[in-house]
Amino acid sequence: MYVPQNTMCYNNFKTEKPLPWSNNLICCVRLMRKEDVVQVTEIDREAFPNELPSPNYYRELKNLLAHYVVAFDKEKMIEEPKAKAIPSKGLAGLAFRLKRFLSGNFGDAHPASGKQYILGFAGLWIMAEEAHITNIAMRESYRRQGIGELLLISLIELAKEFNARLVTLEVRASNTVAQNLYAKYGFVQVGIRQGYYIDNGEDGIIMTLDNVTSTAVQESLRQLKEAHSQKWGIAAYQIEH
């Protein structure tokens, strides 16, 4: 089975002209790394405030079925928090080690947010010939600006790399904007999970894109990427391995 490298990056998405919503943004998509988890969790809480508990993305990175990508501003840097001393003795040390064990974070005590500014993220699980999209989320200030669609394209491309036959997801019944985006990319409704969302008991609409590697689906994806490129000034969708 093909396994992409951690350095996989969609070739900069560098614009030939400034985007209408940001000056000279260079938006790149790559696989999520450990140093991204702080920012990803922050975006997750902002996008899904009522969906608890929050996923543990440190554990997700160790999950062989899970694969996440992040969109980041290649030229915008953030300051890394200063590391604090790790208690080594007494009850404080024991409590710290227990907390780190339960959280699944066995690395640094206070992991850095990473130097690259994360704009959004998306994830999927690969199970046999099925790719299940778990989430797509952006910072609020970067929504409705093509990045969510960019991440969806990335997940479909990633599913193809893993030779998945179909891509599936659940979406809130009330989220017609997301449903329309998925339908645009060939997803069709195949069922309903009643009361799927535990925060308010809302139904989840099951949508599926079948025959991902087929000529028809790939040609449709090519046309959609071309339209997305023309709208947002994306210069390339090449995957670097």
Secondary structure, DSSP 8 states (H G I E B T S, - for coil): -----TT-EE-TTBBSS-BTTBTT-BEEEEE--GGGHHHHHHHHHHH-TTS-S---HHHHHH-TTEEEEEEEEEEEE-----------SHHHHHHHHHHHHHHT--S-SS----SEEEEEEEEEEEETTEEEEEEEEE-GGGTTSSHHHHHHHHHHHHHHHTT-SEEEEEEETT-HHHHHHHHHTT-EEEEEEEEEETTTTEEEEEEEEE-TTSHHHHHHHHHHHHHHHHHHTB----EE-
